[in-house]
Amino acid sequence: MPIRDYIAEFLRTHGDLELDTIPAGATLNDLELDSLTVLSLIVLVEKEYGLEVPEREVVAARTFADLMGLVGVTPAH
């Protein structure tokens, strides 16, 4: 499964969000994604795809686009 689809499924399941409708400039707060959910997503992506994302970069991500950029996914908007 492509990483984009994996993230889309996670967001549907854990945040009732549709990946393709999220504006790139939306903040994580706008999307009501708390830090535990964000870290869970990153850890699962790291395990599934063999990526390493520095925790400090995850914590520093302020927008949805920032977060997706860390795992190499470009938001639709």
PQR file with spaces between the fields and no chain letter, atoms N, CA, C, O and H, PARSE charges and radii, in Angstrom:
ATOM       1  N    MET     1       0.857   -1.179    0.000 -0.4000 1.5000
ATOM       2  CA   MET     1       0.000    0.000    0.000 -0.0000 2.0000
ATOM       3  C    MET     1       0.898    1.235    0.000  0.5500 1.7000
ATOM       4  O    MET     1       1.825    1.323    0.805 -0.5500 1.4000
ATOM       5  N    PRO     2       0.634    2.186   -0.892 -0.5600 1.5000
ATOM       6  CA   PRO     2       1.420    3.422   -0.885  0.2800 2.0000
ATOM       7  C    PRO     2       1.268    4.171    0.444  0.5500 1.7000
ATOM       8  O    PRO     2       0.222    4.108    1.090 -0.5500 1.4000
ATOM       9  N    ILE     3       2.306    4.863    0.828 -0.4000 1.5000
ATOM      10  CA   ILE     3       2.314    5.578    2.108 -0.0000 2.0000
ATOM      11  C    ILE     3       1.157    6.574    2.197  0.5500 1.7000
ATOM      12  O    ILE     3       0.564    6.740    3.263 -0.5500 1.4000
ATOM      13  H    ILE     3       3.156    4.914    0.304  0.4000 1.0000
ATOM      14  N    ARG     4       0.837    7.231    1.092 -0.4000 1.5000
ATOM      15  CA   ARG     4      -0.276    8.194    1.083 -0.0000 2.0000
ATOM      16  C    ARG     4      -1.589    7.503    1.464  0.5500 1.7000
ATOM      17  O    ARG     4      -2.370    8.043    2.247 -0.5500 1.4000
ATOM      18  H    ARG     4       1.319    7.096    0.227  0.4000 1.0000
ATOM      19  N    ASP     5      -1.830    6.314    0.914 -0.4000 1.5000
ATOM      20  CA   ASP     5      -3.051    5.564    1.235 -0.0000 2.0000
ATOM      21  C    ASP     5      -3.062    5.114    2.696  0.5500 1.7000
ATOM      22  O    ASP     5      -4.105    5.125    3.350 -0.5500 1.4000
ATOM      23  H    ASP     5      -1.195    5.876    0.277  0.4000 1.0000
ATOM      24  N    TYR     6      -1.892    4.719    3.200 -0.4000 1.5000
ATOM      25  CA   TYR     6      -1.769    4.301    4.593 -0.0000 2.0000
ATOM      26  C    TYR     6      -2.149    5.454    5.527  0.5500 1.7000
ATOM      27  O    TYR     6      -2.893    5.270    6.490 -0.5500 1.4000
ATOM      28  H    TYR     6      -1.044    4.710    2.670  0.4000 1.0000
ATOM      29  N    ILE     7      -1.623    6.646    5.222 -0.4000 1.5000
ATOM      30  CA   ILE     7      -1.925    7.822    6.038 -0.0000 2.0000
ATOM      31  C    ILE     7      -3.399    8.193    5.921  0.5500 1.7000
ATOM      32  O    ILE     7      -4.035    8.546    6.915 -0.5500 1.4000
ATOM      33  H    ILE     7      -1.019    6.796    4.440  0.4000 1.0000
ATOM      34  N    ALA     8      -3.939    8.113    4.715 -0.4000 1.5000
ATOM      35  CA   ALA     8      -5.360    8.417    4.517 -0.0000 2.0000
ATOM      36  C    ALA     8      -6.235    7.501    5.363  0.5500 1.7000
ATOM      37  O    ALA     8      -7.195    7.958    5.984 -0.5500 1.4000
ATOM      38  H    ALA     8      -3.423    7.826    3.908  0.4000 1.0000
ATOM      39  N    GLU     9      -5.911    6.225    5.389 -0.4000 1.5000
ATOM      40  CA   GLU     9      -6.688    5.269    6.190 -0.0000 2.0000
ATOM      41  C    GLU     9      -6.560    5.585    7.684  0.5500 1.7000
ATOM      42  O    GLU     9      -7.547    5.530    8.418 -0.5500 1.4000
ATOM      43  H    GLU     9      -5.131    5.855    4.884  0.4000 1.0000
ATOM      44  N    PHE    10      -5.362    5.910    8.125 -0.4000 1.5000
ATOM      45  CA   PHE    10      -5.151    6.271    9.533 -0.0000 2.0000
ATOM      46  C    PHE    10      -6.013    7.476    9.896  0.5500 1.7000
ATOM      47  O    PHE    10      -6.683    7.477   10.929 -0.5500 1.4000
ATOM      48  H    PHE    10      -4.560    5.955    7.529  0.4000 1.0000
ATOM      49  N    LEU    11      -5.994    8.495    9.048 -0.4000 1.5000
ATOM      50  CA   LEU    11      -6.755    9.715    9.334 -0.0000 2.0000
ATOM      51  C    LEU    11      -8.260    9.458    9.357  0.5500 1.7000
ATOM      52  O    LEU    11      -8.978   10.027   10.179 -0.5500 1.4000
ATOM      53  H    LEU    11      -5.449    8.494    8.209  0.4000 1.0000
ATOM      54  N    ARG    12      -8.734    8.604    8.457 -0.4000 1.5000
ATOM      55  CA   ARG    12     -10.167    8.251    8.463 -0.0000 2.0000
ATOM      56  C    ARG    12     -10.532    7.536    9.757  0.5500 1.7000
ATOM      57  O    ARG    12     -11.568    7.808   10.363 -0.5500 1.4000
ATOM      58  H    ARG    12      -8.150    8.142    7.789  0.4000 1.0000
ATOM      59  N    THR    13      -9.677    6.633   10.164 -0.4000 1.5000
ATOM      60  CA   THR    13      -9.949    5.807   11.337 -0.0000 2.0000
ATOM      61  C    THR    13      -9.791    6.567   12.651  0.5500 1.7000
ATOM      62  O    THR    13     -10.606    6.417   13.561 -0.5500 1.4000
ATOM      63  H    THR    13      -8.835    6.411    9.673  0.4000 1.0000
ATOM      64  N    HIS    14      -8.744    7.382   12.748 -0.4000 1.5000
ATOM      65  CA   HIS    14      -8.407    8.023   14.025 -0.0000 2.0000
ATOM      66  C    HIS    14      -8.838    9.483   14.144  0.5500 1.7000
ATOM      67  O    HIS    14      -8.809   10.044   15.240 -0.5500 1.4000
ATOM      68  H    HIS    14      -8.081    7.505   12.008  0.4000 1.0000
ATOM      69  N    GLY    15      -9.228   10.094   13.054 -0.4000 1.5000
ATOM      70  CA   GLY    15      -9.585   11.499   13.148 -0.0000 2.0000
ATOM      71  C    GLY    15     -10.817   11.873   12.352  0.5500 1.7000
ATOM      72  O    GLY    15     -11.199   13.042   12.296 -0.5500 1.4000
ATOM      73  H    GLY    15      -9.252    9.638   12.164  0.4000 1.0000
ATOM      74  N    ASP    16     -11.442   10.877   11.736 -0.4000 1.5000
ATOM      75  CA   ASP    16     -12.610   11.131   10.899 -0.0000 2.0000
ATOM      76  C    ASP    16     -12.308   12.231    9.884  0.5500 1.7000
ATOM      77  O    ASP    16     -13.126   13.120    9.648 -0.5500 1.4000
ATOM      78  H    ASP    16     -11.132    9.927   11.781  0.4000 1.0000
ATOM      79  N    LEU    17     -11.103   12.152    9.282 -0.4000 1.5000
ATOM      80  CA   LEU    17     -10.636   13.145    8.311 -0.0000 2.0000
ATOM      81  C    LEU    17     -10.387   12.484    6.962  0.5500 1.7000
ATOM      82  O    LEU    17      -9.985   11.322    6.898 -0.5500 1.4000
ATOM      83  H    LEU    17     -10.439   11.430    9.473  0.4000 1.0000
ATOM      84  N    GLU    18     -10.623   13.217    5.899 -0.4000 1.5000
ATOM      85  CA   GLU    18     -10.316   12.748    4.547 -0.0000 2.0000
ATOM      86  C    GLU    18      -9.060   13.471    4.063  0.5500 1.7000
ATOM      87  O    GLU    18      -9.052   14.696    3.941 -0.5500 1.4000
ATOM      88  H    GLU    18     -10.949   14.161    5.951  0.4000 1.0000
ATOM      89  N    LEU    19      -8.022   12.726    3.794 -0.4000 1.5000
ATOM      90  CA   LEU    19      -6.727   13.286    3.421 -0.0000 2.0000
ATOM      91  C    LEU    19      -6.841   14.290    2.272  0.5500 1.7000
ATOM      92  O    LEU    19      -6.245   15.365    2.335 -0.5500 1.4000
ATOM      93  H    LEU    19      -8.028   11.731    3.893  0.4000 1.0000
ATOM      94  N    ASP    20      -7.586   13.958    1.240 -0.4000 1.5000
ATOM      95  CA   ASP    20      -7.645   14.818    0.066 -0.0000 2.0000
ATOM      96  C    ASP    20      -8.432   16.111    0.262  0.5500 1.7000
ATOM      97  O    ASP    20      -8.429   16.973   -0.616 -0.5500 1.4000
ATOM      98  H    ASP    20      -8.071   13.085    1.189  0.4000 1.0000
ATOM      99  N    THR    21      -9.100   16.255    1.393 -0.4000 1.5000
ATOM     100  CA   THR    21      -9.852   17.484    1.638 -0.0000 2.0000
ATOM     101  C    THR    21      -9.162   18.403    2.650  0.5500 1.7000
ATOM     102  O    THR    21      -9.667   19.484    2.954 -0.5500 1.4000
ATOM     103  H    THR    21      -9.102   15.555    2.107  0.4000 1.0000
ATOM     104  N    ILE    22      -8.020   17.979    3.164 -0.4000 1.5000
ATOM     105  CA   ILE    22      -7.309   18.769    4.170 -0.0000 2.0000
ATOM     106  C    ILE    22      -6.446   19.823    3.482  0.5500 1.7000
ATOM     107  O    ILE    22      -5.571   19.480    2.687 -0.5500 1.4000
ATOM     108  H    ILE    22      -7.609   17.102    2.916  0.4000 1.0000
ATOM     109  N    PRO    23      -6.681   21.101    3.777 -0.5600 1.5000
ATOM     110  CA   PRO    23      -5.826   22.145    3.205  0.2800 2.0000
ATOM     111  C    PRO    23      -4.398   22.012    3.738  0.5500 1.7000
ATOM     112  O    PRO    23      -4.200   21.756    4.926 -0.5500 1.4000
ATOM     113  N    ALA    24      -3.415   22.182    2.871 -0.4000 1.5000
ATOM     114  CA   ALA    24      -2.016   22.035    3.266 -0.0000 2.0000
ATOM     115  C    ALA    24      -1.648   22.962    4.420  0.5500 1.7000
ATOM     116  O    ALA    24      -0.823   22.607    5.262 -0.5500 1.4000
ATOM     117  H    ALA    24      -3.577   22.390    1.906  0.4000 1.0000
ATOM     118  N    GLY    25      -2.254   24.144    4.463 -0.4000 1.5000
ATOM     119  CA   GLY    25      -1.935   25.113    5.504 -0.0000 2.0000
ATOM     120  C    GLY    25      -2.660   24.888    6.816  0.5500 1.7000
ATOM     121  O    GLY    25      -2.451   25.629    7.777 -0.5500 1.4000
ATOM     122  H    GLY    25      -2.925   24.432    3.779  0.4000 1.0000
ATOM     123  N    ALA    26      -3.510   23.875    6.865 -0.4000 1.5000
ATOM     124  CA   ALA    26      -4.243   23.594    8.111 -0.0000 2.0000
ATOM     125  C    ALA    26      -3.258   23.204    9.203  0.5500 1.7000
ATOM     126  O    ALA    26      -2.346   22.406    8.987 -0.5500 1.4000
ATOM     127  H    ALA    26      -3.680   23.274    6.084  0.4000 1.0000
ATOM     128  N    THR    27      -3.463   23.783   10.375 -0.4000 1.5000
ATOM     129  CA   THR    27      -2.605   23.405   11.497 -0.0000 2.0000
ATOM     130  C    THR    27      -3.113   22.097   12.085  0.5500 1.7000
ATOM     131  O    THR    27      -4.249   21.684   11.850 -0.5500 1.4000
ATOM     132  H    THR    27      -4.204   24.431   10.550  0.4000 1.0000
ATOM     133  N    LEU    28      -2.252   21.464   12.846 -0.4000 1.5000
ATOM     134  CA   LEU    28      -2.653   20.222   13.502 -0.0000 2.0000
ATOM     135  C    LEU    28      -3.779   20.500   14.493  0.5500 1.7000
ATOM     136  O    LEU    28      -4.656   19.661   14.695 -0.5500 1.4000
ATOM     137  H    LEU    28      -1.330   21.799   13.038  0.4000 1.0000
ATOM     138  N    ASN    29      -3.753   21.681   15.109 -0.4000 1.5000
ATOM     139  CA   ASN    29      -4.841   22.077   16.004 -0.0000 2.0000
ATOM     140  C    ASN    29      -6.148   22.253   15.240  0.5500 1.7000
ATOM     141  O    ASN    29      -7.207   21.852   15.722 -0.5500 1.4000
ATOM     142  H    ASN    29      -3.040   22.363   14.944  0.4000 1.0000
ATOM     143  N    ASP    30      -6.080   22.854   14.045 -0.4000 1.5000
ATOM     144  CA   ASP    30      -7.280   23.008   13.212 -0.0000 2.0000
ATOM     145  C    ASP    30      -7.940   21.651   12.973  0.5500 1.7000
ATOM     146  O    ASP    30      -9.165   21.535   12.952 -0.5500 1.4000
ATOM     147  H    ASP    30      -5.219   23.180   13.653  0.4000 1.0000
ATOM     148  N    LEU    31      -7.113   20.643   12.795 -0.4000 1.5000
ATOM     149  CA   LEU    31      -7.610   19.298   12.485 -0.0000 2.0000
ATOM     150  C    LEU    31      -7.934   18.486   13.736  0.5500 1.7000
ATOM     151  O    LEU    31      -8.383   17.343   13.659 -0.5500 1.4000
ATOM     152  H    LEU    31      -6.118   20.737   12.812  0.4000 1.0000
ATOM     153  N    GLU    32      -7.694   19.107   14.888 -0.4000 1.5000
ATOM     154  CA   GLU    32      -7.917   18.466   16.183 -0.0000 2.0000
ATOM     155  C    GLU    32      -7.112   17.173   16.320  0.5500 1.7000
ATOM     156  O    GLU    32      -7.588   16.175   16.860 -0.5500 1.4000
ATOM     157  H    GLU    32      -7.329   20.036   14.950  0.4000 1.0000
ATOM     158  N    LEU    33      -5.868   17.223   15.810 -0.4000 1.5000
ATOM     159  CA   LEU    33      -4.948   16.104   15.960 -0.0000 2.0000
ATOM     160  C    LEU    33      -4.030   16.407   17.140  0.5500 1.7000
ATOM     161  O    LEU    33      -3.189   17.303   17.068 -0.5500 1.4000
ATOM     162  H    LEU    33      -5.481   18.034   15.370  0.4000 1.0000
ATOM     163  N    ASP    34      -4.197   15.662   18.216 -0.4000 1.5000
ATOM     164  CA   ASP    34      -3.359   15.895   19.387 -0.0000 2.0000
ATOM     165  C    ASP    34      -1.989   15.252   19.189  0.5500 1.7000
ATOM     166  O    ASP    34      -1.783   14.463   18.267 -0.5500 1.4000
ATOM     167  H    ASP    34      -4.881   14.935   18.275  0.4000 1.0000
ATOM     168  N    SER    35      -1.073   15.600   20.062 -0.4000 1.5000
ATOM     169  CA   SER    35       0.307   15.140   19.906 -0.0000 2.0000
ATOM     170  C    SER    35       0.419   13.617   19.964  0.5500 1.7000
ATOM     171  O    SER    35       1.260   13.042   19.274 -0.5500 1.4000
ATOM     172  H    SER    35      -1.241   16.241   20.811  0.4000 1.0000
ATOM     173  N    LEU    36      -0.397   12.962   20.759 -0.4000 1.5000
ATOM     174  CA   LEU    36      -0.355   11.502   20.848 -0.0000 2.0000
ATOM     175  C    LEU    36      -0.774   10.867   19.525  0.5500 1.7000
ATOM     176  O    LEU    36      -0.161    9.893   19.087 -0.5500 1.4000
ATOM     177  H    LEU    36      -1.080   13.429   21.320  0.4000 1.0000
ATOM     178  N    THR    37      -1.800   11.399   18.891 -0.4000 1.5000
ATOM     179  CA   THR    37      -2.254   10.879   17.607 -0.0000 2.0000
ATOM     180  C    THR    37      -1.194   11.095   16.538  0.5500 1.7000
ATOM     181  O    THR    37      -0.925   10.202   15.735 -0.5500 1.4000
ATOM     182  H    THR    37      -2.298   12.190   19.247  0.4000 1.0000
ATOM     183  N    VAL    38      -0.595   12.277   16.527 -0.4000 1.5000
ATOM     184  CA   VAL    38       0.452   12.591   15.549 -0.0000 2.0000
ATOM     185  C    VAL    38       1.641   11.651   15.729  0.5500 1.7000
ATOM     186  O    VAL    38       2.152   11.099   14.754 -0.5500 1.4000
ATOM     187  H    VAL    38      -0.814   13.003   17.179  0.4000 1.0000
ATOM     188  N    LEU    39       2.079   11.469   16.964 -0.4000 1.5000
ATOM     189  CA   LEU    39       3.214   10.572   17.210 -0.0000 2.0000
ATOM     190  C    LEU    39       2.865    9.134   16.851  0.5500 1.7000
ATOM     191  O    LEU    39       3.709    8.409   16.324 -0.5500 1.4000
ATOM     192  H    LEU    39       1.664   11.917   17.756  0.4000 1.0000
ATOM     193  N    SER    40       1.647    8.713   17.125 -0.4000 1.5000
ATOM     194  CA   SER    40       1.212    7.364   16.755 -0.0000 2.0000
ATOM     195  C    SER    40       1.291    7.176   15.247  0.5500 1.7000
ATOM     196  O    SER    40       1.779    6.151   14.770 -0.5500 1.4000
ATOM     197  H    SER    40       0.961    9.302   17.554  0.4000 1.0000
ATOM     198  N    LEU    41       0.816    8.157   14.503 -0.4000 1.5000
ATOM     199  CA   LEU    41       0.864    8.087   13.052 -0.0000 2.0000
ATOM     200  C    LEU    41       2.307    7.960   12.567  0.5500 1.7000
ATOM     201  O    LEU    41       2.615    7.109   11.733 -0.5500 1.4000
ATOM     202  H    LEU    41       0.420    8.989   14.891  0.4000 1.0000
ATOM     203  N    ILE    42       3.177    8.801   13.087 -0.4000 1.5000
ATOM     204  CA   ILE    42       4.569    8.787   12.643 -0.0000 2.0000
ATOM     205  C    ILE    42       5.242    7.465   12.990  0.5500 1.7000
ATOM     206  O    ILE    42       5.961    6.905   12.163 -0.5500 1.4000
ATOM     207  H    ILE    42       2.926    9.493   13.765  0.4000 1.0000
ATOM     208  N    VAL    43       5.022    6.963   14.191 -0.4000 1.5000
ATOM     209  CA   VAL    43       5.631    5.689   14.598 -0.0000 2.0000
ATOM     210  C    VAL    43       5.144    4.553   13.701  0.5500 1.7000
ATOM     211  O    VAL    43       5.940    3.713   13.280 -0.5500 1.4000
ATOM     212  H    VAL    43       4.438    7.417   14.864  0.4000 1.0000
ATOM     213  N    LEU    44       3.856    4.521   13.407 -0.4000 1.5000
ATOM     214  CA   LEU    44       3.314    3.471   12.540 -0.0000 2.0000
ATOM     215  C    LEU    44       3.887    3.571   11.125  0.5500 1.7000
ATOM     216  O    LEU    44       4.219    2.555   10.515 -0.5500 1.4000
ATOM     217  H    LEU    44       3.210    5.203   13.749  0.4000 1.0000
ATOM     218  N    VAL    45       4.000    4.780   10.611 -0.4000 1.5000
ATOM     219  CA   VAL    45       4.580    4.970    9.280 -0.0000 2.0000
ATOM     220  C    VAL    45       6.050    4.553    9.276  0.5500 1.7000
ATOM     221  O    VAL    45       6.514    3.905    8.337 -0.5500 1.4000
ATOM     222  H    VAL    45       3.731    5.606   11.107  0.4000 1.0000
ATOM     223  N    GLU    46       6.775    4.923   10.321 -0.4000 1.5000
ATOM     224  CA   GLU    46       8.180    4.532   10.419 -0.0000 2.0000
ATOM     225  C    GLU    46       8.324    3.015   10.372  0.5500 1.7000
ATOM     226  O    GLU    46       9.158    2.485    9.638 -0.5500 1.4000
ATOM     227  H    GLU    46       6.399    5.449   11.083  0.4000 1.0000
ATOM     228  N    LYS    47       7.510    2.321   11.158 -0.4000 1.5000
ATOM     229  CA   LYS    47       7.577    0.853   11.215 -0.0000 2.0000
ATOM     230  C    LYS    47       7.165    0.224    9.892  0.5500 1.7000
ATOM     231  O    LYS    47       7.824   -0.698    9.410 -0.5500 1.4000
ATOM     232  H    LYS    47       6.832    2.751   11.755  0.4000 1.0000
ATOM     233  N    GLU    48       6.094    0.709    9.312 -0.4000 1.5000
ATOM     234  CA   GLU    48       5.549    0.125    8.086 -0.0000 2.0000
ATOM     235  C    GLU    48       6.458    0.341    6.876  0.5500 1.7000
ATOM     236  O    GLU    48       6.571   -0.528    6.012 -0.5500 1.4000
ATOM     237  H    GLU    48       5.560    1.458    9.704  0.4000 1.0000
ATOM     238  N    TYR    49       7.111    1.518    6.822 -0.4000 1.5000
ATOM     239  CA   TYR    49       7.872    1.883    5.634 -0.0000 2.0000
ATOM     240  C    TYR    49       9.375    2.005    5.864  0.5500 1.7000
ATOM     241  O    TYR    49      10.111    2.387    4.955 -0.5500 1.4000
ATOM     242  H    TYR    49       7.019    2.225    7.524  0.4000 1.0000
ATOM     243  N    GLY    50       9.834    1.684    7.067 -0.4000 1.5000
ATOM     244  CA   GLY    50      11.257    1.708    7.347 -0.0000 2.0000
ATOM     245  C    GLY    50      11.873    3.102    7.334  0.5500 1.7000
ATOM     246  O    GLY    50      13.053    3.268    7.023 -0.5500 1.4000
ATOM     247  H    GLY    50       9.236    1.373    7.805  0.4000 1.0000
ATOM     248  N    LEU    51      11.069    4.095    7.672 -0.4000 1.5000
ATOM     249  CA   LEU    51      11.556    5.476    7.720 -0.0000 2.0000
ATOM     250  C    LEU    51      12.048    5.815    9.117  0.5500 1.7000
ATOM     251  O    LEU    51      11.682    5.164   10.095 -0.5500 1.4000
ATOM     252  H    LEU    51      10.111    3.960    7.924  0.4000 1.0000
ATOM     253  N    GLU    52      12.879    6.839    9.195 -0.4000 1.5000
ATOM     254  CA   GLU    52      13.280    7.401   10.472 -0.0000 2.0000
ATOM     255  C    GLU    52      12.991    8.895   10.429  0.5500 1.7000
ATOM     256  O    GLU    52      13.581    9.633    9.640 -0.5500 1.4000
ATOM     257  H    GLU    52      13.177    7.368    8.400  0.4000 1.0000
ATOM     258  N    VAL    53      12.082    9.324   11.283 -0.4000 1.5000
ATOM     259  CA   VAL    53      11.728   10.737   11.355 -0.0000 2.0000
ATOM     260  C    VAL    53      12.134   11.229   12.741  0.5500 1.7000
ATOM     261  O    VAL    53      11.604   10.751   13.744 -0.5500 1.4000
ATOM     262  H    VAL    53      11.603    8.725   11.924  0.4000 1.0000
ATOM     263  N    PRO    54      13.062   12.175   12.809 -0.5600 1.5000
ATOM     264  CA   PRO    54      13.500   12.687   14.107  0.2800 2.0000
ATOM     265  C    PRO    54      12.320   13.277   14.900  0.5500 1.7000
ATOM     266  O    PRO    54      11.538   14.070   14.377 -0.5500 1.4000
ATOM     267  N    GLU    55      12.216   12.879   16.144 -0.4000 1.5000
ATOM     268  CA   GLU    55      11.109   13.338   16.990 -0.0000 2.0000
ATOM     269  C    GLU    55      11.061   14.856   17.084  0.5500 1.7000
ATOM     270  O    GLU    55       9.977   15.439   17.119 -0.5500 1.4000
ATOM     271  H    GLU    55      12.852   12.235   16.569  0.4000 1.0000
ATOM     272  N    ARG    56      12.216   15.499   17.123 -0.4000 1.5000
ATOM     273  CA   ARG    56      12.232   16.961   17.219 -0.0000 2.0000
ATOM     274  C    ARG    56      11.577   17.607   16.008  0.5500 1.7000
ATOM     275  O    ARG    56      10.971   18.672   16.127 -0.5500 1.4000
ATOM     276  H    ARG    56      13.096   15.026   17.094  0.4000 1.0000
ATOM     277  N    GLU    57      11.692   16.967   14.833 -0.4000 1.5000
ATOM     278  CA   GLU    57      11.044   17.497   13.637 -0.0000 2.0000
ATOM     279  C    GLU    57       9.532   17.297   13.687  0.5500 1.7000
ATOM     280  O    GLU    57       8.771   18.140   13.212 -0.5500 1.4000
ATOM     281  H    GLU    57      12.184   16.102   14.737  0.4000 1.0000
ATOM     282  N    VAL    58       9.106   16.186   14.261 -0.4000 1.5000
ATOM     283  CA   VAL    58       7.667   15.937   14.413 -0.0000 2.0000
ATOM     284  C    VAL    58       7.073   16.977   15.354  0.5500 1.7000
ATOM     285  O    VAL    58       6.018   17.548   15.073 -0.5500 1.4000
ATOM     286  H    VAL    58       9.724   15.501   14.647  0.4000 1.0000
ATOM     287  N    VAL    59       7.750   17.220   16.465 -0.4000 1.5000
ATOM     288  CA   VAL    59       7.278   18.193   17.450 -0.0000 2.0000
ATOM     289  C    VAL    59       7.248   19.595   16.847  0.5500 1.7000
ATOM     290  O    VAL    59       6.371   20.393   17.179 -0.5500 1.4000
ATOM     291  H    VAL    59       8.606   16.757   16.693  0.4000 1.0000
ATOM     292  N    ALA    60       8.192   19.900   15.969 -0.4000 1.5000
ATOM     293  CA   ALA    60       8.276   21.228   15.365 -0.0000 2.0000
ATOM     294  C    ALA    60       7.235   21.443   14.255  0.5500 1.7000
ATOM     295  O    ALA    60       6.963   22.586   13.885 -0.5500 1.4000
ATOM     296  H    ALA    60       8.904   19.252   15.699  0.4000 1.0000
ATOM     297  N    ALA    61       6.657   20.370   13.725 -0.4000 1.5000
ATOM     298  CA   ALA    61       5.670   20.499   12.645 -0.0000 2.0000
ATOM     299  C    ALA    61       4.447   21.249   13.166  0.5500 1.7000
ATOM     300  O    ALA    61       3.866   20.885   14.189 -0.5500 1.4000
ATOM     301  H    ALA    61       6.878   19.442   14.025  0.4000 1.0000
ATOM     302  N    ARG    62       4.071   22.296   12.448 -0.4000 1.5000
ATOM     303  CA   ARG    62       2.920   23.114   12.872 -0.0000 2.0000
ATOM     304  C    ARG    62       1.723   22.941   11.947  0.5500 1.7000
ATOM     305  O    ARG    62       0.573   23.055   12.370 -0.5500 1.4000
ATOM     306  H    ARG    62       4.543   22.591   11.617  0.4000 1.0000
ATOM     307  N    THR    63       2.014   22.664   10.674 -0.4000 1.5000
ATOM     308  CA   THR    63       0.915   22.492    9.722 -0.0000 2.0000
ATOM     309  C    THR    63       0.856   21.045    9.268  0.5500 1.7000
ATOM     310  O    THR    63       1.795   20.270    9.451 -0.5500 1.4000
ATOM     311  H    THR    63       2.949   22.572   10.330  0.4000 1.0000
ATOM     312  N    PHE    64      -0.260   20.712    8.679 -0.4000 1.5000
ATOM     313  CA   PHE    64      -0.423   19.371    8.137 -0.0000 2.0000
ATOM     314  C    PHE    64       0.615   19.125    7.041  0.5500 1.7000
ATOM     315  O    PHE    64       1.167   18.029    6.940 -0.5500 1.4000
ATOM     316  H    PHE    64      -1.023   21.341    8.531  0.4000 1.0000
ATOM     317  N    ALA    65       0.877   20.143    6.222 -0.4000 1.5000
ATOM     318  CA   ALA    65       1.879   20.004    5.160 -0.0000 2.0000
ATOM     319  C    ALA    65       3.269   19.740    5.736  0.5500 1.7000
ATOM     320  O    ALA    65       4.028   18.947    5.179 -0.5500 1.4000
ATOM     321  H    ALA    65       0.428   21.032    6.304  0.4000 1.0000
ATOM     322  N    ASP    66       3.608   20.398    6.847 -0.4000 1.5000
ATOM     323  CA   ASP    66       4.893   20.148    7.515 -0.0000 2.0000
ATOM     324  C    ASP    66       5.007   18.675    7.895  0.5500 1.7000
ATOM     325  O    ASP    66       6.025   18.032    7.643 -0.5500 1.4000
ATOM     326  H    ASP    66       2.991   21.042    7.300  0.4000 1.0000
ATOM     327  N    LEU    67       3.959   18.162    8.496 -0.4000 1.5000
ATOM     328  CA   LEU    67       3.956   16.774    8.969 -0.0000 2.0000
ATOM     329  C    LEU    67       4.071   15.803    7.799  0.5500 1.7000
ATOM     330  O    LEU    67       4.846   14.848    7.856 -0.5500 1.4000
ATOM     331  H    LEU    67       3.131   18.684    8.700  0.4000 1.0000
ATOM     332  N    MET    68       3.315   16.043    6.757 -0.4000 1.5000
ATOM     333  CA   MET    68       3.349   15.150    5.602 -0.0000 2.0000
ATOM     334  C    MET    68       4.695   15.218    4.887  0.5500 1.7000
ATOM     335  O    MET    68       5.173   14.217    4.352 -0.5500 1.4000
ATOM     336  H    MET    68       2.686   16.820    6.711  0.4000 1.0000
ATOM     337  N    GLY    69       5.296   16.389    4.883 -0.4000 1.5000
ATOM     338  CA   GLY    69       6.610   16.535    4.273 -0.0000 2.0000
ATOM     339  C    GLY    69       7.668   15.676    4.952  0.5500 1.7000
ATOM     340  O    GLY    69       8.620   15.237    4.306 -0.5500 1.4000
ATOM     341  H    GLY    69       4.909   17.201    5.318  0.4000 1.0000
ATOM     342  N    LEU    70       7.509   15.435    6.234 -0.4000 1.5000
ATOM     343  CA   LEU    70       8.460   14.614    6.982 -0.0000 2.0000
ATOM     344  C    LEU    70       8.473   13.168    6.504  0.5500 1.7000
ATOM     345  O    LEU    70       9.477   12.470    6.646 -0.5500 1.4000
ATOM     346  H    LEU    70       6.736   15.791    6.759  0.4000 1.0000
ATOM     347  N    VAL    71       7.357   12.721    5.938 -0.4000 1.5000
ATOM     348  CA   VAL    71       7.274   11.340    5.465 -0.0000 2.0000
ATOM     349  C    VAL    71       7.201   11.268    3.943  0.5500 1.7000
ATOM     350  O    VAL    71       6.944   10.206    3.375 -0.5500 1.4000
ATOM     351  H    VAL    71       6.541   13.288    5.822  0.4000 1.0000
ATOM     352  N    GLY    72       7.430   12.409    3.286 -0.4000 1.5000
ATOM     353  CA   GLY    72       7.503   12.424    1.837 -0.0000 2.0000
ATOM     354  C    GLY    72       6.171   12.401    1.105  0.5500 1.7000
ATOM     355  O    GLY    72       6.098   11.961   -0.042 -0.5500 1.4000
ATOM     356  H    GLY    72       7.639   13.271    3.748  0.4000 1.0000
ATOM     357  N    VAL    73       5.126   12.870    1.757 -0.4000 1.5000
ATOM     358  CA   VAL    73       3.799   12.918    1.132 -0.0000 2.0000
ATOM     359  C    VAL    73       3.420   14.367    0.883  0.5500 1.7000
ATOM     360  O    VAL    73       3.526   15.202    1.782 -0.5500 1.4000
ATOM     361  H    VAL    73       5.185   13.227    2.690  0.4000 1.0000
ATOM     362  N    THR    74       2.982   14.668   -0.325 -0.4000 1.5000
ATOM     363  CA   THR    74       2.537   16.004   -0.668 -0.0000 2.0000
ATOM     364  C    THR    74       1.024   16.067   -0.519  0.5500 1.7000
ATOM     365  O    THR    74       0.310   15.288   -1.150 -0.5500 1.4000
ATOM     366  H    THR    74       2.897   13.990   -1.055  0.4000 1.0000
ATOM     367  N    PRO    75       0.517   16.992    0.315 -0.5600 1.5000
ATOM     368  CA   PRO    75      -0.929   17.126    0.463  0.2800 2.0000
ATOM     369  C    PRO    75      -1.582   17.517   -0.871  0.5500 1.7000
ATOM     370  O    PRO    75      -0.939   18.119   -1.732 -0.5500 1.4000
ATOM     371  N    ALA    76      -2.839   17.175   -1.028 -0.4000 1.5000
ATOM     372  CA   ALA    76      -3.564   17.427   -2.277 -0.0000 2.0000
ATOM     373  C    ALA    76      -3.773   18.906   -2.522  0.5500 1.7000
ATOM     374  O    ALA    76      -3.797   19.330   -3.677 -0.5500 1.4000
ATOM     375  H    ALA    76      -3.362   16.686   -0.329  0.4000 1.0000
ATOM     376  N    HIS    77      -3.925   19.714   -1.470 -0.4000 1.5000
ATOM     377  CA   HIS    77      -4.257   21.146   -1.629 -0.0000 2.0000
ATOM     378  C    HIS    77      -3.057   21.991   -1.279  0.5500 1.7000
ATOM     379  O    HIS    77      -3.126   23.219   -1.346 -0.5500 1.4000
ATOM     380  H    HIS    77      -3.906   19.369   -0.532  0.4000 1.0000
